[in-house]
Amino acid sequence: MTRPIKSLCITEDPDRPTTAMFAGLVRAGVDVSVICPEHSERRQWLKDNGVRVLDFSLHKRFDREGMRQLRAEIVEGGYDILHLFSNTALQNGLAASRGLAVKIVAYRGIVGNVSFFSPVSWMRFLNPRIDRIVCVADAVRDYFLAMQPKFLRLPPERLVRIYKGHSLDWYRAVPADLTTVGVPKGAFVVACVANYRPRKGIEVLVDAFGKLPAEWGAHLLLIGAGMDAPALSQRIAASAAAARIHALGFRSDAPALTAACDVFVLPSTKREGLARSLIEAMAYGVAPVVTDCGGSPELVINDACGLVVPVNDAAALADAIRRLHDDRELRARLGAGARERIRRDFRIEDTIARTHELYRSLVAR
């Protein structure tokens, strides 16, 4: 009998889909070990589900002590695969494994920010020692395949699209009571969950919300770290709807808040992969509105499981919200379609199977 494939996975964000994939690979017969932050709430869950968790972490992108420990682990453990899920993991993993026969798999979750003219990019995703880059969406893969100059592009076979899988069973939070965050009972509510960055387009959403009829009495929830940024606060204060825009900041109950809303909006302007908050909203059956940015229109099929509008177009965003406000049946149909889209096409079982298949193909080589 041949021995099982041995995989060493390093992640800084051991979220539920990623840790469920690790556990699923173990059930499929892969010998998986994981390096993840010591403070992670999913760390104990991994141990309880048969995944070996190593007792050291990588604390920076050039961690000499971490690299020393990592190299010793790779050599002593006899790993076939080194699966790296972040820039920190990638830089340290590539350095620690130099000269070793282990296969390198990198994960890429956003579009862009890689360039042939950037030395840092060659230390990460353009490093020729990487055997496969797992792209979270076709939009990520397509970016690599369209990079210039053409003669430097990565070979297509090095780029593999594997969606991050989910299960509807994970999304059973009771919808929150929105009166606790200042929303009157029965109000029409729009949610946006994203850590504040200029590329997330939050200001565009604020402008769009200000264009909606005041008589609706609609409310907007902005959930995520950094929502108190001065530039955003000024934009909200200048809005005609300022009194009905709630910048809640980071909330551990974001899924429950989203589940209680009528519409979810992700107004990204560039580099979007497949946002976790968008998938959560769809899993709860909340009708989504997204921009034609990165992987969002790949996830949200226009008029089947949500609405897709142009990037940086506040008027189009307002019109989409207006359609969903005025047409309750459309809102229900798109919400149901969104939930079905996650159930049918973003299954954790498929992620596990495709990752296992990738591992087998690399070991066979």
Secondary structure, 3 states (H helix, E strand, C coil): CCCCCEEEEECCCCCHHHHHHHHHHHHCCCEEEEECCCCCCCHHHHHHCCCEECCCCCCCCCCHHHHHHHHHHHHHHCCCEEEECCHHHHHHHHHHCCCCCCEEEEEECCCCCCCCCCHHHHHCCCCCCCCEEEECCHHHHHHHHCCCCHHHCCCHHHEEECCCCECHHHCCCCCCCHHHHCCCCCCCEEEEECCCCHHHCHHHHHHHHHCCCHHHCCEEEEECCCCCCHHHHHHHHCCCCHHHEEEEECCCCHHHHHHCCCEEEECCCCCCCCCHHHHHHHHCCCEEEEECCCCHHHHCCCCCCCEEECCCCHHHHHHHHHHHHHCHHHHHHHHHHHHHHHHHHCEHHHHHHHHHHHHHHHHHC
